[in-house]
Amino acid sequence: MDSFSAPSIGSSPQVSTKDFKEQLETRLAQAYAEEFLETVREKCFDKCITKPGSGLTGGESSCISRCVDRYIEATGIISKALFSAPR
């Protein structure tokens, strides 16, 4: 049973606000990471793989590497701008 399911009989139904917040933050981070990886995979695959085969050519491998690096860099810039903006 996960921590958000109804507690079983005899267990404590109390979940501290701090624990709940930490669990929520962890799940949100996991969901963000999964979404990020899926987006990068899809965008870079579409851009770099022109003829799918049993392996990557040198050009495809290089393209994917550059694509992923740019995507990570752009995400970092956007995140920094969002989190440093006055609230």
N, CA, C and O atoms as a GROMACS GRO file, in nm:
protein
  348
    1MET      N    1   0.085  -0.118   0.000
    1MET     CA    2   0.000   0.000   0.000
    1MET      C    3   0.089   0.123   0.000
    1MET      O    4   0.187   0.128   0.074
    2ASP      N    5   0.055   0.223  -0.083
    2ASP     CA    6   0.135   0.344  -0.083
    2ASP      C    7   0.089   0.438   0.028
    2ASP      O    8  -0.014   0.413   0.092
    3SER      N    9   0.163   0.543   0.050
    3SER     CA   10   0.137   0.631   0.162
    3SER      C   11   0.013   0.717   0.146
    3SER      O   12  -0.030   0.781   0.242
    4PHE      N   13  -0.047   0.720   0.027
    4PHE     CA   14  -0.168   0.798   0.006
    4PHE      C   15  -0.294   0.714   0.014
    4PHE      O   16  -0.404   0.768   0.010
    5SER      N   17  -0.281   0.583   0.024
    5SER     CA   18  -0.396   0.495   0.035
    5SER      C   19  -0.456   0.505   0.174
    5SER      O   20  -0.392   0.552   0.268
    6ALA      N   21  -0.579   0.461   0.185
    6ALA     CA   22  -0.645   0.461   0.315
    6ALA      C   23  -0.569   0.369   0.408
    6ALA      O   24  -0.526   0.261   0.368
    7PRO      N   25  -0.552   0.410   0.533
    7PRO     CA   26  -0.479   0.327   0.628
    7PRO      C   27  -0.558   0.202   0.662
    7PRO      O   28  -0.681   0.202   0.659
    8SER      N   29  -0.487   0.097   0.693
    8SER     CA   30  -0.554  -0.026   0.734
    8SER      C   31  -0.598  -0.013   0.879
    8SER      O   32  -0.550   0.074   0.952
    9ILE      N   33  -0.689  -0.099   0.920
    9ILE     CA   34  -0.739  -0.097   1.057
    9ILE      C   35  -0.623  -0.122   1.152
    9ILE      O   36  -0.542  -0.213   1.132
   10GLY      N   37  -0.617  -0.039   1.256
   10GLY     CA   38  -0.513  -0.056   1.355
   10GLY      C   39  -0.390   0.030   1.328
   10GLY      O   40  -0.305   0.044   1.415
   11SER      N   41  -0.379   0.087   1.210
   11SER     CA   42  -0.265   0.174   1.184
   11SER      C   43  -0.306   0.318   1.210
   11SER      O   44  -0.425   0.350   1.211
   12SER      N   45  -0.209   0.403   1.229
   12SER     CA   46  -0.236   0.543   1.259
   12SER      C   47  -0.279   0.617   1.133
   12SER      O   48  -0.207   0.614   1.033
   13PRO      N   49  -0.394   0.683   1.136
   13PRO     CA   50  -0.438   0.758   1.018
   13PRO      C   51  -0.369   0.893   1.006
   13PRO      O   52  -0.389   0.964   0.907
   14GLN      N   53  -0.288   0.930   1.104
   14GLN     CA   54  -0.222   1.059   1.105
   14GLN      C   55  -0.097   1.059   1.017
   14GLN      O   56  -0.006   0.978   1.036
   15VAL      N   57  -0.094   1.150   0.922
   15VAL     CA   58   0.026   1.173   0.842
   15VAL      C   59   0.060   1.319   0.864
   15VAL      O   60  -0.023   1.407   0.839
   16SER      N   61   0.179   1.345   0.909
   16SER     CA   62   0.215   1.483   0.938
   16SER      C   63   0.215   1.565   0.810
   16SER      O   64   0.235   1.513   0.700
   17THR      N   65   0.193   1.692   0.826
   17THR     CA   66   0.193   1.783   0.713
   17THR      C   67   0.329   1.781   0.645
   17THR      O   68   0.338   1.785   0.522
   18LYS      N   69   0.434   1.776   0.724
   18LYS     CA   70   0.570   1.773   0.669
   18LYS      C   71   0.591   1.647   0.585
   18LYS      O   72   0.644   1.655   0.474
   19ASP      N   73   0.550   1.531   0.637
   19ASP     CA   74   0.564   1.406   0.562
   19ASP      C   75   0.483   1.409   0.433
   19ASP      O   76   0.531   1.367   0.328
   20PHE      N   77   0.362   1.460   0.442
   20PHE     CA   78   0.276   1.468   0.324
   20PHE      C   79   0.341   1.558   0.219
   20PHE      O   80   0.343   1.525   0.100
   21LYS      N   81   0.393   1.672   0.263
   21LYS     CA   82   0.456   1.766   0.170
   21LYS      C   83   0.578   1.701   0.104
   21LYS      O   84   0.597   1.715  -0.016
   22GLU      N   85   0.659   1.630   0.183
   22GLU     CA   86   0.777   1.564   0.127
   22GLU      C   87   0.738   1.457   0.025
   22GLU      O   88   0.801   1.445  -0.080
   23GLN      N   89   0.634   1.380   0.056
   23GLN     CA   90   0.586   1.276  -0.036
   23GLN      C   91   0.534   1.339  -0.164
   23GLN      O   92   0.561   1.290  -0.274
   24LEU      N   93   0.460   1.446  -0.150
   24LEU     CA   94   0.405   1.516  -0.267
   24LEU      C   95   0.518   1.573  -0.353
   24LEU      O   96   0.515   1.561  -0.475
   25GLU      N   97   0.616   1.636  -0.290
   25GLU     CA   98   0.729   1.691  -0.364
   25GLU      C   99   0.806   1.582  -0.437
   25GLU      O  100   0.847   1.600  -0.551
   26THR      N  101   0.825   1.467  -0.371
   26THR     CA  102   0.895   1.355  -0.434
   26THR      C  103   0.819   1.305  -0.555
   26THR      O  104   0.878   1.281  -0.660
   27ARG      N  105   0.689   1.288  -0.541
   27ARG     CA  106   0.608   1.240  -0.654
   27ARG      C  107   0.605   1.340  -0.768
   27ARG      O  108   0.608   1.302  -0.886
   28LEU      N  109   0.597   1.468  -0.734
   28LEU     CA  110   0.600   1.570  -0.840
   28LEU      C  111   0.734   1.571  -0.912
   28LEU      O  112   0.739   1.586  -1.034
   29ALA      N  113   0.843   1.556  -0.838
   29ALA     CA  114   0.976   1.552  -0.899
   29ALA      C  115   0.989   1.431  -0.991
   29ALA      O  116   1.045   1.441  -1.100
   30GLN      N  117   0.936   1.316  -0.947
   30GLN     CA  118   0.940   1.196  -1.030
   30GLN      C  119   0.859   1.215  -1.157
   30GLN      O  120   0.903   1.178  -1.266
   31ALA      N  121   0.741   1.273  -1.144
   31ALA     CA  122   0.656   1.296  -1.261
   31ALA      C  123   0.723   1.395  -1.356
   31ALA      O  124   0.719   1.376  -1.478
   32TYR      N  125   0.785   1.499  -1.302
   32TYR     CA  126   0.855   1.596  -1.386
   32TYR      C  127   0.970   1.529  -1.460
   32TYR      O  128   0.989   1.551  -1.580
   33ALA      N  129   1.047   1.447  -1.390
   33ALA     CA  130   1.162   1.379  -1.452
   33ALA      C  131   1.115   1.286  -1.564
   33ALA      O  132   1.176   1.283  -1.671
   34GLU      N  133   1.008   1.212  -1.540
   34GLU     CA  134   0.954   1.122  -1.643
   34GLU      C  135   0.907   1.201  -1.765
   34GLU      O  136   0.934   1.163  -1.879
   35GLU      N  137   0.838   1.310  -1.741
   35GLU     CA  138   0.789   1.395  -1.851
   35GLU      C  139   0.906   1.455  -1.928
   35GLU      O  140   0.906   1.459  -2.051
   36PHE      N  141   1.006   1.501  -1.855
   36PHE     CA  142   1.124   1.560  -1.917
   36PHE      C  143   1.194   1.458  -2.007
   36PHE      O  144   1.227   1.488  -2.122
   37LEU      N  145   1.217   1.338  -1.955
   37LEU     CA  146   1.285   1.235  -2.033
   37LEU      C  147   1.204   1.194  -2.156
   37LEU      O  148   1.261   1.174  -2.263
   38GLU      N  149   1.074   1.182  -2.141
   38GLU     CA  150   0.989   1.146  -2.254
   38GLU      C  151   0.992   1.254  -2.361
   38GLU      O  152   1.000   1.223  -2.480
   39THR      N  153   0.986   1.379  -2.319
   39THR     CA  154   0.989   1.489  -2.415
   39THR      C  155   1.122   1.494  -2.488
   39THR      O  156   1.126   1.510  -2.610
   40VAL      N  157   1.232   1.482  -2.413
   40VAL     CA  158   1.364   1.483  -2.475
   40VAL      C  159   1.379   1.367  -2.573
   40VAL      O  160   1.426   1.384  -2.685
   41ARG      N  161   1.337   1.249  -2.529
   41ARG     CA  162   1.347   1.131  -2.615
   41ARG      C  163   1.270   1.152  -2.744
   41ARG      O  164   1.320   1.126  -2.853
   42GLU      N  165   1.148   1.200  -2.732
   42GLU     CA  166   1.063   1.219  -2.850
   42GLU      C  167   1.119   1.327  -2.942
   42GLU      O  168   1.131   1.305  -3.063
   43LYS      N  169   1.153   1.442  -2.887
   43LYS     CA  170   1.201   1.554  -2.970
   43LYS      C  171   1.334   1.518  -3.036
   43LYS      O  172   1.351   1.540  -3.156
   44CYS      N  173   1.427   1.464  -2.958
   44CYS     CA  174   1.559   1.436  -3.015
   44CYS      C  175   1.554   1.318  -3.112
   44CYS      O  176   1.625   1.318  -3.212
   45PHE      N  177   1.470   1.220  -3.084
   45PHE     CA  178   1.456   1.108  -3.177
   45PHE      C  179   1.401   1.158  -3.310
   45PHE      O  180   1.455   1.126  -3.416
   46ASP      N  181   1.293   1.237  -3.303
   46ASP     CA  182   1.233   1.289  -3.426
   46ASP      C  183   1.331   1.374  -3.506
   46ASP      O  184   1.332   1.370  -3.629
   47LYS      N  185   1.413   1.451  -3.436
   47LYS     CA  186   1.507   1.540  -3.503
   47LYS      C  187   1.628   1.466  -3.560
   47LYS      O  188   1.675   1.499  -3.669
   48CYS      N  189   1.677   1.366  -3.488
   48CYS     CA  190   1.808   1.308  -3.521
   48CYS      C  191   1.804   1.172  -3.592
   48CYS      O  192   1.899   1.138  -3.663
   49ILE      N  193   1.699   1.096  -3.575
   49ILE     CA  194   1.695   0.961  -3.632
   49ILE      C  195   1.613   0.966  -3.761
   49ILE      O  196   1.490   0.971  -3.758
   50THR      N  197   1.683   0.964  -3.872
   50THR     CA  198   1.612   0.974  -4.000
   50THR      C  199   1.577   0.838  -4.057
   50THR      O  200   1.475   0.823  -4.124
   51LYS      N  201   1.660   0.739  -4.031
   51LYS     CA  202   1.635   0.603  -4.080
   51LYS      C  203   1.660   0.505  -3.966
   51LYS      O  204   1.772   0.456  -3.949
   52PRO      N  205   1.555   0.475  -3.887
   52PRO     CA  206   1.574   0.382  -3.775
   52PRO      C  207   1.632   0.248  -3.823
   52PRO      O  208   1.590   0.194  -3.925
   53GLY      N  209   1.727   0.198  -3.749
   53GLY     CA  210   1.789   0.071  -3.781
   53GLY      C  211   1.830  -0.001  -3.655
   53GLY      O  212   1.779   0.028  -3.547
   54SER      N  213   1.921  -0.093  -3.668
   54SER     CA  214   1.963  -0.172  -3.552
   54SER      C  215   2.064  -0.098  -3.465
   54SER      O  216   2.093  -0.144  -3.354
   55GLY      N  217   2.115   0.014  -3.510
   55GLY     CA  218   2.212   0.091  -3.432
   55GLY      C  219   2.212   0.235  -3.477
   55GLY      O  220   2.145   0.272  -3.574
   56LEU      N  221   2.287   0.317  -3.406
   56LEU     CA  222   2.296   0.458  -3.441
   56LEU      C  223   2.422   0.482  -3.525
   56LEU      O  224   2.527   0.423  -3.501
   57THR      N  225   2.408   0.569  -3.623
   57THR     CA  226   2.526   0.612  -3.697
   57THR      C  227   2.600   0.713  -3.610
   57THR      O  228   2.548   0.761  -3.510
   58GLY      N  229   2.721   0.744  -3.649
   58GLY     CA  230   2.798   0.844  -3.575
   58GLY      C  231   2.730   0.979  -3.574
   58GLY      O  232   2.728   1.048  -3.473
   59GLY      N  233   2.673   1.016  -3.688
   59GLY     CA  234   2.602   1.144  -3.698
   59GLY      C  235   2.478   1.148  -3.610
   59GLY      O  236   2.450   1.250  -3.546
   60GLU      N  237   2.404   1.038  -3.607
   60GLU     CA  238   2.284   1.031  -3.523
   60GLU      C  239   2.321   1.040  -3.376
   60GLU      O  240   2.257   1.112  -3.299
   61SER      N  241   2.424   0.969  -3.337
   61SER     CA  242   2.469   0.970  -3.199
   61SER      C  243   2.513   1.110  -3.156
   61SER      O  244   2.479   1.156  -3.047
   62SER      N  245   2.587   1.176  -3.242
   62SER     CA  246   2.633   1.311  -3.216
   62SER      C  247   2.515   1.408  -3.207
   62SER      O  248   2.511   1.494  -3.119
   63CYS      N  249   2.421   1.394  -3.298
   63CYS     CA  250   2.301   1.479  -3.300
   63CYS      C  251   2.222   1.462  -3.171
   63CYS      O  252   2.179   1.561  -3.111
   64ILE      N  253   2.201   1.339  -3.129
   64ILE     CA  254   2.125   1.313  -3.007
   64ILE      C  255   2.196   1.374  -2.887
   64ILE      O  256   2.132   1.436  -2.801
   65SER      N  257   2.326   1.357  -2.880
   65SER     CA  258   2.403   1.413  -2.769
   65SER      C  259   2.388   1.565  -2.762
   65SER      O  260   2.363   1.620  -2.655
   66ARG      N  261   2.404   1.632  -2.876
   66ARG     CA  262   2.388   1.778  -2.881
   66ARG      C  263   2.245   1.820  -2.847
   66ARG      O  264   2.224   1.917  -2.774
   67CYS      N  265   2.148   1.748  -2.899
   67CYS     CA  266   2.007   1.778  -2.875
   67CYS      C  267   1.974   1.770  -2.726
   67CYS      O  268   1.912   1.861  -2.671
   68VAL      N  269   2.016   1.662  -2.663
   68VAL     CA  270   1.989   1.644  -2.520
   68VAL      C  271   2.059   1.752  -2.439
   68VAL      O  272   2.000   1.809  -2.347
   69ASP      N  273   2.184   1.782  -2.473
   69ASP     CA  274   2.258   1.888  -2.402
   69ASP      C  275   2.187   2.022  -2.413
   69ASP      O  276   2.174   2.094  -2.315
   70ARG      N  277   2.141   2.055  -2.534
   70ARG     CA  278   2.070   2.183  -2.553
   70ARG      C  279   1.938   2.185  -2.475
   70ARG      O  280   1.904   2.287  -2.414
   71TYR      N  281   1.867   2.076  -2.477
   71TYR     CA  282   1.739   2.069  -2.407
   71TYR      C  283   1.760   2.086  -2.256
   71TYR      O  284   1.684   2.157  -2.191
   72ILE      N  285   1.861   2.020  -2.201
   72ILE     CA  286   1.892   2.032  -2.058
   72ILE      C  287   1.932   2.176  -2.026
   72ILE      O  288   1.888   2.233  -1.926
   73GLU      N  289   2.016   2.235  -2.109
   73GLU     CA  290   2.059   2.373  -2.088
   73GLU      C  291   1.940   2.469  -2.091
   73GLU      O  292   1.927   2.556  -2.005
   74ALA      N  293   1.854   2.453  -2.190
   74ALA     CA  294   1.736   2.540  -2.202
   74ALA      C  295   1.643   2.525  -2.083
   74ALA      O  296   1.590   2.623  -2.032
   75THR      N  297   1.624   2.403  -2.038
   75THR     CA  298   1.538   2.378  -1.922
   75THR      C  299   1.596   2.444  -1.798
   75THR      O  300   1.523   2.500  -1.717
   76GLY      N  301   1.728   2.437  -1.783
   76GLY     CA  302   1.794   2.502  -1.670
   76GLY      C  303   1.776   2.652  -1.672
   76GLY      O  304   1.749   2.714  -1.569
   77ILE      N  305   1.789   2.712  -1.790
   77ILE     CA  306   1.773   2.857  -1.803
   77ILE      C  307   1.629   2.898  -1.768
   77ILE      O  308   1.607   2.995  -1.696
   78ILE      N  309   1.534   2.823  -1.820
   78ILE     CA  310   1.393   2.853  -1.793
   78ILE      C  311   1.362   2.836  -1.644
   78ILE      O  312   1.296   2.921  -1.584
   79SER      N  313   1.410   2.727  -1.585
   79SER     CA  314   1.386   2.703  -1.443
   79SER      C  315   1.446   2.814  -1.358
   79SER      O  316   1.383   2.864  -1.265
   80LYS      N  317   1.569   2.853  -1.390
   80LYS     CA  318   1.635   2.960  -1.314
   80LYS      C  319   1.555   3.089  -1.325
   80LYS      O  320   1.537   3.160  -1.226
   81ALA      N  321   1.507   3.121  -1.444
   81ALA     CA  322   1.428   3.243  -1.463
   81ALA      C  323   1.297   3.237  -1.386
   81ALA      O  324   1.256   3.336  -1.325
   82LEU      N  325   1.233   3.122  -1.387
   82LEU     CA  326   1.106   3.108  -1.316
   82LEU      C  327   1.123   3.120  -1.166
   82LEU      O  328   1.044   3.186  -1.098
   83PHE      N  329   1.226   3.054  -1.113
   83PHE     CA  330   1.243   3.050  -0.968
   83PHE      C  331   1.312   3.173  -0.911
   83PHE      O  332   1.307   3.196  -0.790
   84SER      N  333   1.376   3.253  -0.996
   84SER     CA  334   1.439   3.374  -0.945
   84SER      C  335   1.352   3.497  -0.969
   84SER      O  336   1.386   3.607  -0.925
   85ALA      N  337   1.240   3.479  -1.039
   85ALA     CA  338   1.150   3.591  -1.066
   85ALA      C  339   1.085   3.637  -0.934
   85ALA      O  340   1.053   3.555  -0.849
   86PRO      N  341   1.067   3.767  -0.919
   86PRO     CA  342   1.002   3.817  -0.798
   86PRO      C  343   0.858   3.765  -0.789
   86PRO      O  344   0.789   3.752  -0.890
   87ARG      N  345   0.818   3.735  -0.668
   87ARG     CA  346   0.682   3.682  -0.648
   87ARG      C  347   0.593   3.781  -0.583
   87ARG      O  348   0.476   3.753  -0.559
   0.00000   0.00000   0.00000
